[in-house]
């Protein structure tokens, strides 16, 4: 995860973070 993505995550609501994290984990598998 690069710094720009980290800052974007901090700006997003928790639910959006969970969705994006789930998508990232799902695509990594």
Buried (B, 14 or more C-beta within 10 A) or exposed (E): EEEEEEEEBEEEEEEEBEEBEEEEEEEEE
